[in-house]
Amino acid sequence: MIIWIASYPKSGNTWVRSLLSAYLYSEDGKFNFNLLKKILQFPDKKFFKYFLQDFSDIKKISDYWIAAQDRINLFNDNKTTFFKTHSALCTLENNSFTNKNNTKAVIYIVRDPRNLITSLSNHYSINLEESLKFITNRDKILTEDEWGSKNFGISTVLGSWSDHYKSWRDIKFAPVLIVKYENLIEDTKNSFIQIINFLNGLMEMEFNEKKISNVINSCSFENLAEMEKKFGFIEAITSKKDNKKINFFFLGKKNNYKNLLSSEIEAKIRSAFNKEMKELKYI
């Protein structure tokens, strides 16, 4: 059964994956990039090759969302499996992204869209106006044609920032924990303990204070950025402007919309997502 680590792009998904992979799959809680291989991304071509050869049509891919998950759970003997996803919990051509038979729980990471937009701009080499159109587009789909690179996964349905959040928030067939990126930044330890306590009710997990401390220290933004500088990071995207790798771990705590966004763009974001931002106490 799958436990999803779900989020809109650039909301802290990789950080939570890092924390969890270090805690679950290392002896001492000390993180390295190889541990991320324990928590893969879905959808990904490797899980659909049994069904498809052509990955250009998102509608055909959606025909096998459930079949691919059925196959994963079958081969894992229905043991708990973690997957990262940026997909919305959507239905396309009457195909549901996931279902009760395949999903055990969801950890959903949400981030203030006023800070998310600057990370998105850096990651995809687009300006802030383009990033605004990206997060407000209710029909947004990540496709290989548009965002293609050698490490592009597979076409993924996003929708707008608010639609994405609501889709997972309102899941009816599995428990969901909403984790705010801002809380992770302000108090990583207690936010991570909240995640552990949530998982403890779903699977056998040891609560190890020493290991938690090692996880928090080794997964600090500064350490992750330094590791990327030394070893590179496979999930970093190549800029279409100069063909150079863009730093995946970009600004960290320095990403403050008050210093980076124009008042006009900030106002447009608040207007577009007013209800959800109030619900999450961003405004």
C-alpha positions as CSV (number, residue, x, y, z in Angstrom):
1,M,0.0,0.0,0.0
2,I,1.2,3.4,-0.9
3,I,1.8,6.4,1.4
4,W,2.0,9.4,-0.9
5,I,4.3,12.4,-0.2
6,A,2.3,14.8,-2.3
7,S,2.8,18.5,-3.1
8,Y,2.7,21.1,-5.8
9,P,6.1,21.5,-7.3
10,K,8.7,23.5,-5.3
11,S,6.8,23.1,-2.0
12,G,9.2,21.1,0.0
13,N,8.5,17.5,-1.2
14,T,12.2,16.7,-1.7
15,W,13.0,18.0,1.8
16,V,10.3,15.7,3.4
17,R,11.6,12.8,1.3
18,S,15.1,13.5,2.6
19,L,14.0,13.5,6.2
20,L,11.9,10.4,5.9
21,S,14.5,8.4,3.8
22,A,17.2,9.2,6.3
23,Y,15.0,8.1,9.2
24,L,13.5,5.0,7.7
25,Y,16.3,3.7,5.5
26,S,19.6,4.5,7.3
27,E,21.0,3.1,10.5
28,D,22.1,6.4,12.1
29,G,19.8,8.9,10.5
30,K,22.5,10.6,8.5
31,F,21.3,11.6,5.1
32,N,22.9,11.1,1.7
33,F,21.4,11.5,-1.8
34,N,21.4,7.8,-2.5
35,L,18.7,7.4,0.2
36,L,16.3,9.3,-2.0
37,K,16.2,6.2,-4.3
38,K,14.2,4.5,-1.6
39,I,11.3,6.9,-2.2
40,L,10.8,7.2,-5.9
41,Q,8.5,9.4,-7.9
42,F,5.1,8.4,-9.4
43,P,4.2,8.6,-12.1
44,D,7.5,7.6,-13.7
45,K,8.2,5.8,-17.0
46,K,9.7,2.8,-15.3
47,F,6.3,1.9,-13.7
48,F,4.4,2.2,-17.1
49,K,6.8,0.4,-19.4
50,Y,4.8,-2.8,-18.9
51,F,1.8,-1.1,-20.3
52,L,3.0,1.6,-22.7
53,Q,5.8,2.4,-25.1
54,D,4.7,5.9,-26.0
55,F,4.6,8.4,-23.1
56,S,3.5,11.5,-25.0
57,D,-0.2,11.2,-24.5
58,I,-1.3,12.0,-20.9
59,K,-4.7,10.5,-21.5
60,K,-3.2,7.1,-22.5
61,I,-1.0,7.3,-19.4
62,S,-4.0,7.9,-17.2
63,D,-5.5,4.7,-18.4
64,Y,-2.8,2.8,-16.5
65,W,-2.5,5.0,-13.3
66,I,-4.3,2.4,-11.2
67,A,-3.0,-0.7,-13.1
68,A,0.6,0.5,-12.5
69,Q,-0.1,1.0,-8.7
70,D,-1.9,-2.4,-8.6
71,R,1.3,-3.9,-10.0
72,I,3.6,-2.1,-7.6
73,N,1.6,-3.2,-4.6
74,L,1.4,-6.8,-5.9
75,F,5.2,-7.1,-6.3
76,N,5.7,-5.5,-2.9
77,D,3.2,-7.9,-1.2
78,N,1.1,-4.9,-0.2
79,K,3.8,-3.7,2.1
80,T,4.0,0.0,2.8
81,T,5.7,1.9,0.0
82,F,6.4,5.6,-0.1
83,F,6.1,7.6,-3.3
84,K,6.7,11.2,-4.1
85,T,4.1,12.8,-6.4
86,H,3.3,16.2,-7.8
87,S,0.1,14.9,-9.4
88,A,-3.2,16.3,-8.3
89,L,-5.6,13.8,-6.9
90,C,-7.6,14.1,-10.1
91,T,-9.7,12.2,-12.6
92,L,-8.8,12.3,-16.3
93,E,-10.9,10.5,-19.0
94,N,-12.8,8.8,-16.1
95,N,-9.4,7.5,-14.7
96,S,-8.7,8.2,-11.1
97,F,-5.1,9.0,-10.1
98,T,-5.3,6.6,-7.2
99,N,-7.9,4.7,-5.1
100,K,-8.6,3.1,-1.8
101,N,-7.1,-0.2,-2.8
102,N,-3.7,1.3,-3.4
103,T,-3.5,4.2,-1.0
104,K,-2.7,3.9,2.7
105,A,-2.3,7.5,3.6
106,V,-1.1,10.9,2.4
107,I,1.4,13.4,3.6
108,Y,0.7,16.7,1.8
109,I,3.2,19.5,1.9
110,V,1.8,23.0,1.2
111,R,3.6,26.2,0.8
112,D,2.6,29.9,0.6
113,P,2.2,30.5,-3.1
114,R,3.9,33.9,-2.8
115,N,7.1,32.1,-1.8
116,L,6.5,29.1,-4.0
117,I,6.4,31.3,-7.1
118,T,10.0,32.5,-6.8
119,S,11.3,28.9,-6.5
120,L,9.2,27.9,-9.5
121,S,10.6,30.8,-11.5
122,N,14.2,29.7,-10.7
123,H,13.6,26.0,-11.2
124,Y,12.0,26.3,-14.6
125,S,13.9,29.4,-15.9
126,I,10.7,31.4,-16.3
127,N,9.9,34.9,-15.2
128,L,7.5,35.8,-12.3
129,E,4.6,36.7,-14.7
130,E,5.0,33.3,-16.3
131,S,5.2,31.6,-12.9
132,L,1.9,33.4,-11.9
133,K,0.2,32.0,-15.0
134,F,1.7,28.5,-14.1
135,I,0.2,28.4,-10.6
136,T,-3.2,29.9,-11.6
137,N,-3.8,27.7,-14.6
138,R,-6.5,25.2,-13.6
139,D,-5.7,23.0,-16.6
140,K,-1.9,22.9,-15.9
141,I,-0.2,19.7,-17.0
142,L,3.6,19.1,-16.9
143,T,4.6,17.6,-20.2
144,E,7.8,16.4,-21.6
145,D,7.4,18.7,-24.7
146,E,7.4,21.8,-22.5
147,W,9.6,20.8,-19.6
148,G,11.5,18.0,-21.3
149,S,15.0,17.1,-20.2
150,K,16.9,13.8,-19.9
151,N,15.6,13.3,-16.4
152,F,12.0,14.3,-17.0
153,G,9.7,11.7,-15.5
154,I,6.3,11.5,-17.2
155,S,3.5,13.9,-17.9
156,T,1.7,14.9,-14.7
157,V,-1.6,16.7,-14.1
158,L,-1.2,19.7,-11.7
159,G,-4.0,22.1,-12.1
160,S,-3.8,25.4,-10.1
161,W,-2.1,25.7,-6.7
162,S,-5.4,25.9,-4.9
163,D,-7.1,23.0,-6.9
164,H,-4.1,20.8,-6.2
165,Y,-4.2,21.5,-2.5
166,K,-7.9,21.0,-2.2
167,S,-7.8,17.7,-4.2
168,W,-5.6,16.1,-1.6
169,R,-7.0,17.9,1.4
170,D,-10.4,16.4,0.5
171,I,-9.4,12.8,-0.1
172,K,-12.2,10.6,1.1
173,F,-10.6,7.1,1.3
174,A,-7.4,7.6,3.3
175,P,-6.0,9.7,6.2
176,V,-4.1,12.8,5.2
177,L,-1.6,14.9,7.2
178,I,-1.2,18.5,5.9
179,V,2.3,19.8,6.6
180,K,3.0,23.5,6.0
181,Y,6.5,24.2,4.6
182,E,6.7,27.3,6.8
183,N,6.4,25.1,9.9
184,L,9.1,22.9,8.6
185,I,11.4,25.9,8.2
186,E,10.5,27.4,11.6
187,D,10.6,24.2,13.7
188,T,11.9,21.3,11.7
189,K,12.2,18.9,14.6
190,N,8.6,19.2,15.9
191,S,7.2,19.2,12.4
192,F,9.1,16.0,11.6
193,I,8.0,14.4,14.9
194,Q,4.4,15.2,13.8
195,I,5.0,13.3,10.6
196,I,6.5,10.4,12.6
197,N,3.6,10.3,15.0
198,F,1.2,10.3,12.0
199,L,3.0,7.3,10.4
200,N,3.3,5.5,13.7
201,G,-0.5,4.9,13.6
202,L,-0.1,3.3,10.1
203,M,3.1,1.2,10.3
204,E,5.6,0.0,12.8
205,M,8.1,2.8,13.5
206,E,10.7,3.2,16.2
207,F,10.8,6.6,17.9
208,N,14.5,7.3,18.2
209,E,15.5,10.7,19.6
210,K,19.1,10.5,18.6
211,K,18.3,9.4,15.1
212,I,15.8,12.3,14.8
213,S,18.5,14.7,15.7
214,N,20.9,13.3,13.1
215,V,18.2,13.5,10.5
216,I,17.4,17.1,11.3
217,N,21.1,18.1,11.2
218,S,22.0,16.2,8.1
219,C,18.9,17.4,6.2
220,S,19.3,21.1,7.0
221,F,19.0,23.3,4.0
222,E,22.6,24.4,4.3
223,N,23.8,20.8,4.3
224,L,21.7,19.8,1.4
225,A,22.9,22.8,-0.6
226,E,26.5,22.0,0.2
227,M,26.0,18.4,-0.8
228,E,24.5,19.5,-4.1
229,K,27.5,21.8,-4.6
230,K,30.0,19.0,-4.0
231,F,28.2,16.0,-5.7
232,G,25.5,17.5,-7.9
233,F,21.8,16.6,-7.7
234,I,20.1,14.4,-10.2
235,E,16.8,16.2,-9.8
236,A,18.3,19.6,-10.7
237,I,17.1,20.9,-14.1
238,T,19.2,22.2,-16.9
239,S,18.5,25.8,-17.8
240,K,17.1,26.4,-21.3
241,K,18.8,29.7,-21.3
242,D,22.5,28.7,-20.9
243,N,22.3,24.9,-20.7
244,K,23.8,25.0,-17.2
245,K,22.4,23.1,-14.1
246,I,20.1,25.2,-11.9
247,N,20.7,24.9,-8.2
248,F,17.8,22.8,-6.8
249,F,18.4,24.0,-3.3
250,F,18.1,27.7,-4.0
251,L,17.2,30.3,-1.4
252,G,16.0,28.4,1.7
253,K,15.0,30.8,4.5
254,K,16.0,33.8,2.3
255,N,13.0,33.1,0.0
256,N,10.8,35.9,1.3
257,Y,8.2,37.2,-1.0
258,K,8.2,40.6,0.7
259,N,11.7,41.1,-0.7
260,L,11.2,39.4,-4.0
261,L,7.7,40.0,-5.4
262,S,6.2,43.2,-6.7
263,S,3.1,44.4,-4.9
264,E,1.1,43.8,-8.1
265,I,2.0,40.1,-8.4
266,E,1.5,39.6,-4.6
267,A,-2.0,41.1,-4.8
268,K,-2.9,38.9,-7.8
269,I,-1.9,35.8,-5.9
270,R,-3.9,36.8,-2.9
271,S,-6.9,37.5,-5.1
272,A,-6.6,34.2,-6.9
273,F,-6.2,32.0,-3.8
274,N,-7.8,34.2,-1.1
275,K,-10.0,31.4,0.4
276,E,-7.3,28.8,0.7
277,M,-4.7,31.2,1.9
278,K,-7.0,32.4,4.7
279,E,-7.8,28.7,5.5
280,L,-4.0,28.0,5.8
281,K,-3.5,31.3,7.7
282,Y,-1.1,32.7,5.1
283,I,-3.3,35.9,5.1
